[in-house]
Amino acid sequence: MVFICFFIKTGEKISLVFVFYIHFYNFYFEFLTNQFVLTKLTTNLMSKSKLEYIWLDGSKPTQGLRSKTKIESDFSGKLEDCPMWSFDGSSTGQAEGRASDCLLKPVAIYPDPVRKDGYLVMTEVLNADGTPHETNGRATIEDDDNDFWFGFEQEYFLWNPEINKPLGFPVNGYPAPQGPYYCSVGAKNAFGRHIIEEHLDICLAAGLNVEGINAEVAAGQWEFQIFAKGAKEAGDQIWVARYLLERLGEQYGVAINWHCKPLGNLDWNGSGMHANFSNSVLRECGSKEVYDSICQSFAPFIKEHIDVYGADNHLRLTGKHETQSIDTFSYGVSDRGASIRIPIATVERGWKGWLEDRRPNSAADPYKVAARIITTVKTAKVAVYN
């Protein structure tokens, strides 16, 4: 009102001051409007999360990893707030086109250290009616109380897709024979360390319980170890770690070769996924007899174990290169040529510890491996407790 009175009294200056007032008002209104829109857009952008749903497909004889991104608003970061999702099972070998929908049930979630506002969501595949899909190995694990603890030693080769050989192999011929590569140091013997170190950092940042890494016996071969209290969680973490390694390899043009014997019938070690396992009995019994009883319970089930211990294992389990023959079962203290090794640490602790099944290969499904081991150990449970 003061400005209006002034306009009336100043005669010739009225129009000039009035225009200034109008322009100032329009500028201020536009400024507030832009600030509101910008704040709204920023708020909306910050509340968007990228959920990477990961699952196992229907590839045979070895299942592969698949994933896709779901955008969620105002996501809490909690597993219970991850919605069920679906996918085209006819494109992954898990359904037919006339009834192609399969469901993804979230079972574990981890922060994605690489993607802004990202999460890694491990899922189980279900049929459209909500029952476990036949490819769902996780659903076969009978360990609801997490009494079984698993530590998997995941071996693999970093692979040069251009020459179809491991890193460190020349285009023609082979590098020096095995010997200097295991736990090696230096550019002459260790190949691809920048990749495995970055993978370790990403896994740790994601909250995976990686307990160690090392270069393995063959050139270009590496290993990481993951431990979890609970068979399902151990399997979840192995699969997510595999996913992260595959995704990291994309950046460097390096493939990850999980095959147990990618170099064929040559004098190069194959790749395994040794399964270290225990339950409350093995951890607390303090009895060699109990250990013998549990180890012996594996002998009648050679085929059942080999069936889920990874494809082409006959190429690896030959009795050479720290393996037992595929059709023979044996166990022993510190024996890396046995089917099951009793670690010396278990003996030194008064027969309180764990066992290591050395037969699972590097491409095996940790869910199915754990499920079979649990089933077999439980057959010995009656003999142990009665």
ABEGO torsion letter per residue (X at the ends): XAAAAAAAAAEAAAAAAAAAAAAAAAAAAAAAAAAAAAAAAAAAAAABBBBBBBBBBABOABBBBBBBBBBBBGBAGBAAABBBBBBBAAAAGABBAABABBBBBBABBBBBAABBGBBBBBBBBBBAAGBBBAABAAAABBBAAGABBBBBBBBBBBBBAAAGBBBGBBABEBBBBBGAABGBBEAAABBGAAAAAAAAAAAAAAGBBBAEBBBBABBGBBBBBBBBBEAAAAAAAAAAAAAAAAAAAAAAGBBBBABABAAEBBBBBBBBBBBBBBBAAAAAAGBAAAAAAAAAAAAAAAAAAAAAAEBGAAAABAGBGGBBBAABBBBBBGBAABABBBBAAAAAAGGBEBBBBAABBAABBAAAAAAAAAAAAAAAAAAAAX
